[in-house]
C-alpha cells in the first residue's frame, strides 16, 4: 500500500541550516515555540538525528538538553519524544512504566503487543544501552503470573514472519484454542500464550476465522469470558493487533482523550510512534469506529503549542463520509462479517431468587412501609433481588393477603429517583415500556432518544406487548400517540417500528445482495427517496439479514452504512437510522453507549439510566457491562458509584442501581 505515515523526509533538508534555525529560536529571552514545532514536525526522525548531530558540532551543546531547558509541560514532552530514536523512545516508555511503586501495565501492553520483531529487538538493545540493564529481567521483576509469561514471549521478538501460513495447522490451532478455553472447565492459558505469541499474523487471522465457526463467538469474546485482569487485557491487545494494528491504535487514542481529562502520555506515545508508520490508516480507522475525525478530537481536547504539534503529526482532517482507504474498507467489511457470525448469549444480572416465598416477601414489604418512617433497605433488598415474574407474584400476594396495592404504597413511601426506579422494577416489562413511551411524549417537549432506544431494541413480541399495555393504561393506541407527537419521515419510521413486524427466518444471500445494491443505489437519490428506501429495508428486515446486507454494502460502495447515514441524513431521522445500525451490529454496545451518555458530563439523565437498568437487568445487562468496560475503559459499576452521583444525596438510589448492575468488572 506504500507509505502510510504523515511525517516524511523534507526534500530540501539541510541539517546545519535546521540546527542554526533551532539555535536562533531558543537564544535570547524566551523561545520561538512556533518555529521549533514547525521545523521538528516537518522532518523525519532520521533527519532529526542529523540535526541533533549538527547542533552538537556547531554549538557544542546537546539539542535535547537545550529543548528541555527552553520548553515546558506537555509540549516539552512531545517535542523531546520526537527527537529520540524510536527504539530509545520505546525503551524510555517501558522504563517509566516499570519504575517506582506502581506499574503502568497499559503502557507495557500497548508497546509489546504492537511492535514488530525488528522493533522489539532494537528496543531491547536501546534499553540495555540507555540503562545498562536487561529489559526482560526488569519486566520479569515487575510483573507476575500468566501476564509476565506472555510479556516474556513477546519480548523474544520471534513471531513467525507475516505471510507464513501452516495450512494444515489452521483448523488444529483453532480447535486447540477452543479446547483450552470454551470446551473445558477452567482455561489452559499456556495454549493461548504459545499460539498467540508465536504464530504469524496471517496464520492467526485464518485461525480466528476458523475459531469463530467452531465456537460461534469471536476469539475476543472467548478471551473476555475465559481470562481476567492484566492477562486478559494483554491477550485482547495482541488479538486486536493481529486483526489490525491501526484499529488498535485508533481505540487507544480515543480512550486517551474521551471523558474528563486526557491521558497525555498515551496520546504523545502513539502520535510520535505512528507518525511515520501508519497514521493515515489510524485516522481512517478512527473515523470508521467513532464517526468523528482524529483531527477533530485532538482539536477539541488539547490546546496551545501542544495541540498544534499534535495536529501537525495527525496530518489533516478527514471528510467524515469519504471513501475508505483499503485498510479501513477491509476492517469495515470484517467487522460486519464478525458481527454476522458471532452468536451472542444474552446474560442478565438479576436472576430468580431461590426458595422464593411471595407471601413472606409481601408481609416484609408491608412491615417496611407501615408506621413512622420507611425501611428502604428491606424494600431494595427484596425487589432488586427478585425476577420480574417473582415481583408480579409479590404484587398479587400483597393485594390478596393485605387488600392493598403494592404500587400505590411504594409511591406514597418513596420519593424522587428511588421511587421511579423501584416502581419500574415492580411493573411488568410491557407496563414499564408503555410508561416510558408515555413519559417521552408528554409535556412540552418530546424525548426522541427514548422513543428511538425503546423501539429499536425491543423484539416483535415485546413491542406488541407494549402496545397492548399502552392501550390498556392510556385508552389510546401507541401508534396514534406517536403520530400525533412526531412528524415527517421520523414519524413514519417510528410507526413502522411500532408494528412489531420485523421479519424472522434464515438469511437469503440473493436477497441480501439485492438489498445491499438497493441501499447503494439509494445513496444517489434525492433525500426523501433515499430515506424511504432505507426505511423499507432497515425497519423490516431481520437483524441477521441486515448484518449481511451492511457487510455487502461496503463492497458495493467502499463506504460504511453508518457513515452514509451520518453524511446524508439529519435530525431525528439520522438518529433513528443510526440507532438501528448500531443495534444490528452490537446491541449491548449501543446500550452501553446510551448509559455512558446518560451519566457523562454535568448532571445525570436519570430517566434514561433507570430505563436501561430496569429493562435490561434480566436480559443482557452483563453483556452491556462488558461492552461499557471495553469502550470506556471504566466499569459501569465504577461509573454509577463515582461519575454519575457526585453530590447526589440519594444513597438508596445508588445502592439499588449497583445491585441491578450486579458487580464490578
C-alpha positions in Angstrom: 0.0 0.0 0.0 3.0 2.3 0.1 3.9 4.9 2.7 1.1 5.5 5.2 2.6 8.0 7.5 2.0 11.7 7.8 5.6 12.8 8.5 8.3 12.2 5.9 11.7 13.3 4.7 11.9 17.0 3.9 13.2 17.1 0.3 15.2 20.3 0.7 16.8 19.1 4.0 19.9 20.8 5.3 20.9 19.7 8.8 23.3 22.6 9.5 20.7 25.2 8.4 18.0 23.5 10.6 20.4 23.3 13.6 21.0 27.0 13.2 17.3 27.8 13.0 16.6 25.9 16.2 19.5 27.7 17.9 18.1 31.1 16.9 14.6 30.1 18.0 16.0 29.4 21.5 18.5 32.1 22.1 17.8 35.3 24.0 14.8 35.9 26.3 12.0 33.3 25.6 11.8 31.0 22.7 10.0 30.9 19.4 7.9 27.8 20.0 6.1 28.1 16.7 9.4 27.9 14.8 10.5 24.9 16.9 7.3 22.9 16.3 7.1 23.7 12.6 10.6 22.6 12.0 10.7 19.4 14.1 7.3 18.1 12.8 8.2 18.7 9.2 11.4 16.5 9.4 11.6 12.7 9.6 13.1 11.0 12.6 16.3 10.2 10.7 16.6 13.9 9.7 16.1 15.0 13.3 19.0 12.8 14.3 21.2 14.5 11.7 20.0 17.9 13.1 21.0 16.8 16.6 24.5 15.8 15.5 24.9 19.1 13.6 23.7 21.1 16.6 26.4 19.5 18.8 29.1 20.1 16.1 28.1 23.7 15.6 27.4 24.8 19.2 29.0 22.1 21.4 25.7 21.5 23.1 23.1 18.8 23.2 19.9 19.8 21.3 17.6 17.7 23.6 19.1 19.4 26.7 18.5 22.8 25.3 14.9 21.9 24.2 14.2 20.6 27.8 15.6 23.9 29.2 13.5 26.1 26.9 10.2 24.3 26.8 7.8 23.1 29.5 4.9 20.8 30.2 3.2 18.5 27.7 4.7 20.5 24.7 8.2 19.8 26.0 7.5 16.0 26.5 6.1 15.8 22.9 9.0 17.6 21.3 11.6 15.6 23.2 9.8 12.4 22.3 10.0 13.4 18.6 13.8 14.0 19.0 14.5 10.5 20.3 15.2 7.5 18.1 12.1 5.3 18.0 13.8 2.4 19.8 15.1 4.7 22.5 11.7 6.3 22.9 10.1 2.8 23.4 12.8 1.9 25.8 12.2 5.0 27.9 8.4 4.5 27.9 9.0 0.9 29.1 11.4 2.1 31.8 9.0 4.8 33.0 6.2 2.2 33.0 8.0 -0.2 35.4 10.0 2.2 37.7 8.7 3.4 41.0 6.0 1.9 43.2 3.4 1.1 40.6 3.5 -0.4 37.1 1.8 1.1 34.1 0.5 -2.2 32.7 -1.4 -0.5 29.9 1.8 1.0 28.5 3.6 -2.3 28.6 0.7 -4.0 26.8 0.4 -1.3 24.1 4.1 -1.4 23.2 4.8 -5.1 23.4 1.6 -6.2 21.7 2.1 -3.8 18.7 5.8 -3.9 17.8 7.4 -6.0 15.1 10.2 -8.4 15.7 12.7 -5.9 14.4 11.3 -3.1 16.6 11.3 -5.4 19.7 15.0 -6.3 19.1 16.0 -2.7 18.6 14.1 -1.7 21.8 15.9 -4.3 23.9 19.3 -3.1 22.6 18.4 0.5 23.3 17.2 -0.3 26.8 20.5 -2.0 27.6 22.5 0.8 26.1 20.5 3.6 27.9 20.1 1.9 31.3 22.8 -0.8 31.4 20.1 -3.3 32.3 18.4 -6.3 30.6 14.8 -5.4 29.6 13.5 -8.9 30.0 14.9 -9.2 33.5 13.3 -5.9 34.5 9.9 -6.9 33.1 10.1 -10.2 34.9 11.0 -8.5 38.2 8.0 -6.1 37.9 5.2 -8.5 36.7 3.8 -11.9 37.6 1.8 -14.9 36.5 0.5 -15.5 33.0 0.8 -11.8 32.3 4.5 -12.0 32.8 4.9 -15.2 30.7 3.1 -13.6 27.7 5.2 -10.4 28.0 8.4 -12.5 28.0 7.2 -14.4 24.9 6.6 -11.1 23.1 9.9 -9.7 24.2 11.7 -12.5 22.3 10.6 -10.9 19.0 10.4 -14.3 17.4 6.9 -14.3 15.9 6.8 -16.0 12.5 7.0 -13.6 9.7 3.9 -12.2 8.1 2.8 -14.4 5.2 3.8 -17.6 6.8 0.8 -19.9 7.0 0.7 -23.5 8.1 -2.4 -24.5 6.2 -2.5 -28.0 7.8 -2.5 -26.4 11.3 -5.1 -23.7 10.9 -8.1 -25.9 12.0 -5.9 -27.7 14.5 -4.9 -24.4 16.2 -8.4 -23.1 16.3 -9.6 -26.4 17.9 -6.7 -26.2 20.4 -7.8 -22.7 21.5 -11.4 -23.9 21.8 -10.4 -26.9 23.8 -8.2 -24.8 26.0 -11.0 -22.4 26.9 -14.6 -22.7 26.0 -14.7 -26.5 25.9 -13.4 -27.2 29.3 -13.9 -26.1 33.0 -11.1 -23.7 33.6 -8.6 -22.4 31.0 -5.3 -23.7 29.7 -3.5 -20.4 29.4 -0.3 -21.9 28.1 -2.1 -22.8 24.8 -3.2 -19.2 24.3 0.3 -17.9 25.1 2.1 -20.4 22.8 -0.2 -19.8 19.8 -0.9 -16.1 20.1 2.7 -15.3 20.9 4.4 -17.2 18.1 2.2 -17.8 15.0 2.3 -15.3 12.2 -0.3 -12.6 11.9 -1.5 -14.1 8.6 -1.9 -17.5 10.1 -3.7 -16.3 13.2 -6.2 -14.3 11.2 -7.2 -17.6 9.5 -7.2 -19.3 12.9 -9.6 -16.7 14.3 -12.0 -17.2 11.3 -12.0 -20.9 11.9 -12.4 -20.4 15.7 -15.5 -18.3 15.0 -17.1 -21.2 13.1 -16.3 -23.7 15.9 -17.2 -21.6 18.9 -19.9 -19.5 17.3 -18.3 -16.5 19.0 -15.2 -14.4 18.3 -11.8 -15.1 19.9 -12.1 -11.7 21.7 -15.4 -12.8 23.4 -13.8 -16.0 24.5 -10.8 -14.2 25.9 -13.2 -11.9 27.8 -15.1 -14.8 29.3 -12.1 -17.1 30.0 -9.3 -14.8 31.1 -9.1 -11.8 33.5 -7.1 -8.9 34.7 -4.0 -7.7 33.0 -3.5 -11.0 31.2 -7.0 -10.6 29.6 -6.1 -7.1 28.6 -2.8 -8.2 27.1 -4.3 -11.0 25.1 -7.1 -8.8 23.8 -4.5 -6.3 22.7 -2.5 -9.0 20.9 -5.6 -10.2 19.1 -6.6 -6.6 18.2 -3.1 -6.0 16.8 -3.3 -9.2 14.8 -6.6 -8.1 13.3 -5.4 -4.5 12.7 -2.7 -2.5 14.3 -4.2 0.8 13.1 -7.6 -0.1 14.6 -5.8 -1.0 17.9 -4.2 2.4 18.0 -7.4 4.2 17.0 -9.1 2.7 20.0 -6.1 3.6 22.3 -6.2 7.2 21.0 -9.9 7.5 21.6 -9.7 6.2 25.1 -6.8 8.7 25.8 -9.0 11.7 25.0 -12.6 10.8 25.9 -14.2 11.8 29.2 -12.7 14.1 31.8 -9.0 14.7 31.4 -6.6 13.4 28.8 -4.1 10.6 29.1 -1.3 12.7 27.6 1.5 10.1 28.0 -0.6 7.7 25.9 -1.5 10.4 23.3 2.1 11.5 22.9 3.5 8.0 22.7 1.1 6.9 19.9 1.2 10.1 17.9 5.0 10.1 17.9 5.5 6.3 17.3 3.0 6.1 14.4 3.5 9.4 12.6 6.0 7.8 10.1 4.3 4.4 10.1 0.5 4.2 9.7 -1.1 7.4 10.9 -3.2 7.7 7.7 -4.7 4.2 8.4 -5.2 5.1 12.1 -7.1 8.2 11.1 -9.4 6.1 8.8 -10.0 3.5 11.5 -10.7 6.3 14.0 -13.3 7.8 11.6 -14.8 4.3 11.0 -15.2 3.4 14.6 -16.1 6.8 16.2 -17.8 8.7 13.4 -15.5 11.7 14.0 -12.0 12.5 12.8 -8.9 12.2 14.9 -8.1 15.7 14.0 -11.4 17.0 15.4 -11.0 15.2 18.7 -7.4 16.4 19.2 -8.6 19.9 18.4 -11.4 19.7 21.0 -9.3 18.0 23.7 -6.0 19.8 23.7 -4.6 23.4 23.5 -1.7 25.7 22.6 1.5 24.6 21.0 0.9 21.1 22.3 -2.3 21.0 20.2 -0.7 22.5 17.1 2.2 19.9 17.3 -0.3 17.0 17.6 -2.3 18.3 14.7 0.8 18.5 12.6 1.6 14.9 13.4 -2.1 13.9 12.6 -1.5 15.4 9.2 -5.0 16.7 8.4 -8.7 16.4 8.9 -10.9 13.7 7.3 -14.2 14.1 5.4 -16.5 12.0 7.7 -18.1 10.1 4.8 -15.3 9.9 2.2 -14.4 6.6 0.6 -12.2 4.3 2.7 -8.5 3.7 2.3 -8.1 -0.1 1.6 -7.1 -0.9 5.2 -10.3 0.7 6.6 -12.6 -0.8 4.0 -11.2 -4.3 4.8 -11.7 -3.6 8.5 -15.3 -2.4 8.0 -16.1 -5.5 5.9 -14.5 -7.7 8.6 -16.4 -6.0 11.4 -19.7 -6.8 9.8 -18.6 -10.3 9.0 -17.7 -11.0 12.6 -20.9 -9.4 13.8 -22.9 -11.7 11.4 -21.0 -14.8 12.6 -21.0 -14.1 16.3 -23.6 -15.8 18.4 -24.1 -13.6 21.5 -25.6 -15.3 24.5 -27.5 -12.7 26.4 -26.8 -12.6 30.2 -28.8 -10.7 32.7 -27.6 -9.6 36.2 -30.8 -10.3 38.1 -32.0 -13.9 38.5 -34.9 -15.5 40.2 -34.3 -15.8 44.0 -34.1 -19.4 45.3 -36.6 -20.5 47.9 -38.9 -17.8 46.9 -42.0 -17.1 49.1 -44.2 -14.3 47.7 -46.4 -14.2 50.8 -43.4 -13.7 53.1 -42.0 -11.0 50.8 -45.3 -9.2 50.7 -45.5 -9.2 54.5 -41.9 -8.0 54.8 -42.6 -5.2 52.4 -45.7 -4.1 54.3 -43.7 -4.0 57.6 -41.1 -1.9 55.9 -43.7 0.7 55.0 -46.1 0.9 57.9 -45.6 3.1 60.9 -43.3 6.1 61.2 -40.5 6.1 58.6 -39.7 3.7 55.8 -37.3 0.8 55.8 -35.8 1.4 52.4 -33.1 -1.3 52.8 -35.7 -4.0 53.1 -37.6 -2.7 50.1 -34.5 -2.6 48.0 -33.1 -5.9 49.1 -36.4 -7.7 48.2 -37.3 -6.0 45.0 -33.8 -5.7 43.4 -33.1 -9.4 44.1 -36.2 -10.9 42.6 -37.0 -11.6 39.0 -39.8 -9.6 37.4 -42.0 -12.7 37.4 -41.4 -13.1 41.1 -42.2 -9.4 41.7 -45.6 -9.9 39.9 -46.3 -12.8 42.3 -45.4 -10.5 45.3 -47.6 -7.8 43.9 -50.5 -10.3 43.7 -49.8 -11.7 47.2 -49.7 -8.1 48.6 -53.2 -7.5 47.3 -54.6 -10.9 48.2 -53.2 -11.0 51.7 -53.4 -7.4 52.7 -56.0 -5.9 50.4 -53.6 -3.2 49.4 -52.0 -2.1 46.1 -48.2 -2.5 46.3 -47.5 0.1 43.7 -49.7 2.7 45.5 -48.0 2.0 48.8 -44.5 2.3 47.3 -45.4 5.5 45.6 -46.6 7.1 48.9 -43.5 5.9 50.9 -40.6 6.6 48.4 -39.6 9.7 46.6 -37.6 11.0 43.6 -35.3 8.7 41.7 -35.5 5.9 44.1 -39.3 5.8 43.7 -39.1 5.9 39.9 -36.5 3.1 40.0 -38.5 0.8 42.4 -41.7 1.5 40.6 -40.1 0.5 37.3 -39.0 -2.8 38.8 -42.4 -3.6 40.1 -44.2 -3.0 36.8 -44.3 -5.7 34.1 -41.8 -5.1 31.3 -44.7 -4.2 28.9 -46.2 -1.8 31.5 -42.8 -0.2 32.1 -42.1 0.3 28.4 -45.5 1.8 27.9 -45.0 4.2 30.8 -41.6 5.2 29.3 -43.1 5.8 25.9 -45.8 7.9 27.5 -43.2 9.9 29.5 -41.2 10.5 26.4 -44.2 12.2 24.7 -45.9 14.1 27.4 -45.3 17.7 28.3 -43.9 20.5 26.1 -41.0 18.6 24.5 -40.5 15.1 23.1 -37.7 12.8 24.2 -36.9 11.4 20.8 -33.8 9.5 22.1 -36.1 7.5 24.5 -38.6 6.7 21.7 -35.8 5.6 19.4 -34.0 3.5 22.1 -37.1 1.6 23.1 -38.5 0.8 19.6 -35.1 -0.1 18.1 -34.1 -2.5 20.9 -37.3 -4.4 21.5 -38.3 -7.7 19.9 -41.6 -8.0 17.9 -43.2 -9.7 20.9 -42.0 -7.0 23.3 -43.3 -4.2 21.1 -46.7 -5.9 20.7 -47.0 -6.4 24.5 -46.0 -2.8 25.0 -48.7 -1.6 22.6 -51.3 -3.7 24.4 -50.2 -2.3 27.8 -50.3 1.3 26.4 -53.8 0.8 25.1 -54.9 -0.6 28.5 -53.3 2.1 30.6 -54.0 5.2 28.5 -57.0 4.2 26.4 -55.2 5.2 23.2 -53.2 3.3 20.7 -49.4 3.9 20.9 -49.3 4.3 17.1 -51.8 7.2 17.4 -49.8 8.8 20.2 -46.7 8.6 18.1 -48.4 10.0 15.0 -49.8 13.0 17.0 -46.4 13.7 18.7 -44.0 13.4 15.8 -44.0 14.2 12.1 -42.5 13.6 8.7 -40.1 10.7 8.0 -39.3 10.4 11.6 -42.9 9.7 12.4 -43.2 7.2 9.6 -40.1 5.3 10.7 -41.4 5.0 14.3 -44.8 3.9 13.1 -43.1 1.2 11.0 -41.2 0.0 14.0 -44.1 0.1 16.4 -45.9 -2.5 14.2 -43.6 -5.1 15.7 -43.5 -6.9 12.4 -39.7 -7.2 11.7 -39.0 -10.4 9.6 -37.6 -13.5 11.1 -36.1 -16.6 9.4 -33.0 -17.6 7.6 -30.7 -15.3 5.7 -31.3 -15.4 1.9 -28.0 -14.4 0.2 -29.6 -13.4 -3.1 -32.0 -11.1 -1.2 -29.0 -9.8 0.8 -27.3 -8.7 -2.4 -30.4 -7.1 -3.7 -31.0 -5.1 -0.6 -27.3 -4.0 -0.4 -27.4 -2.8 -4.0 -30.7 -1.1 -3.4 -29.2 0.8 -0.5 -26.1 1.6 -2.5 -28.3 3.0 -5.4 -30.4 5.0 -2.9 -27.3 6.9 -1.9 -27.6 8.7 -5.3 -31.3 9.6 -4.9 -32.9 12.7 -3.6 -33.0 12.9 0.2 -36.7 12.0 0.6 -36.4 9.0 -1.7 -33.2 7.8 0.0 -34.9 7.8 3.4 -38.0 5.9 2.1 -35.7 3.2 0.6 -33.6 2.9 3.7 -36.7 2.7 5.9 -38.2 -0.1 3.7 -35.2 -2.3 4.5 -33.8 -1.1 7.9 -37.2 -1.2 9.6 -38.5 -4.5 8.2 -35.6 -7.0 7.7 -34.3 -9.2 10.5 -31.2 -8.2 12.3 -29.4 -11.3 11.0 -30.3 -10.4 7.4 -29.2 -6.7 7.9 -25.8 -7.7 9.2 -25.1 -9.4 5.9 -26.7 -6.5 4.0 -24.4 -4.0 5.7 -21.4 -6.2 5.1 -22.1 -6.4 1.3 -22.9 -2.6 1.3 -19.2 -2.0 2.0 -18.3 -4.0 -1.2 -20.9 -2.1 -3.2 -19.8 1.4 -2.2 -16.4 1.2 -0.5 -18.2 3.0 2.4 -19.7 2.0 5.7 -23.5 2.3 6.2 -23.1 4.3 9.5 -21.1 7.0 7.7 -23.5 7.2 4.9 -26.3 7.9 7.4 -24.2 10.5 9.2 -23.4 12.2 5.9 -26.7 12.2 4.1 -29.3 12.3 6.8 -30.1 14.8 9.5 -32.0 15.3 12.7 -34.2 12.6 14.2 -34.2 10.6 11.0 -30.4 10.3 11.2 -30.6 9.4 14.9 -33.1 6.6 14.5 -31.4 5.1 11.4 -28.0 5.2 13.1 -29.5 3.6 16.2 -30.9 0.7 14.1 -27.5 0.1 12.5 -25.7 0.3 15.9 -28.2 -2.1 17.4 -27.9 -4.5 14.5 -24.1 -4.5 14.8 -24.0 -4.9 18.6 -27.0 -4.1 20.7 -25.2 -4.4 24.1 -22.6 -1.9 22.7 -25.3 0.5 21.6 -27.0 0.4 25.1 -23.6 0.7 26.8 -23.1 3.9 24.8 -26.6 5.1 25.9 -25.7 4.5 29.5 -22.4 6.4 29.1 -24.1 9.4 27.6 -26.7 9.3 30.4 -24.0 9.8 33.0 -21.2 11.7 31.5 -20.9 15.5 31.7 -22.7 17.8 34.1 -25.8 16.1 35.6 -27.3 12.7 35.0 -30.1 11.7 32.7 -31.8 9.7 35.4 -34.8 8.7 33.3 -32.5 7.1 30.6 -30.4 5.5 33.3 -33.4 4.0 35.1 -35.0 2.9 31.8 -32.0 0.9 30.6 -31.0 -0.6 34.0 -34.6 -1.8 34.7 -35.4 -3.0 31.2 -32.1 -4.9 30.6 -31.2 -6.3 34.0 -32.8 -9.7 33.3 -31.9 -9.7 29.6 -28.3 -8.6 28.7 -27.0 -6.1 31.3 -24.0 -8.4 31.9 -23.2 -8.1 28.2 -23.7 -4.3 28.4 -21.4 -4.1 31.3 -18.6 -5.8 29.3 -19.1 -3.5 26.3 -19.1 -0.5 28.6 -15.7 -1.5 30.1 -14.3 -2.3 26.7 -15.3 1.0 25.2 -14.9 3.4 28.1 -12.0 1.9 30.0 -14.0 2.1 33.2 -16.6 -0.3 34.6 -20.3 0.5 34.7 -20.2 -0.2 38.4 -17.5 2.5 38.9 -19.4 5.0 36.8 -22.5 4.5 38.8 -20.6 4.7 42.0 -18.5 7.8 41.2 -19.1 9.6 38.0 -22.9 9.8 38.0 -23.5 10.7 41.6 -21.1 13.4 42.6 -23.1 15.4 45.0 -26.1 13.1 44.8 -27.8 12.7 48.2 -29.8 9.6 47.5 -27.6 6.7 48.6 -30.5 4.3 48.3 -31.0 5.1 44.6 -27.3 4.4 44.0 -27.4 1.2 46.1 -30.3 -0.1 44.0 -28.6 0.7 40.7 -25.4 -1.1 41.9 -27.5 -4.1 42.9 -29.0 -4.2 39.4 -25.6 -3.7 37.9 -24.6 -7.0 39.5 -20.9 -6.4 40.2 -17.6 -4.8 39.4 -15.7 -5.8 36.2 
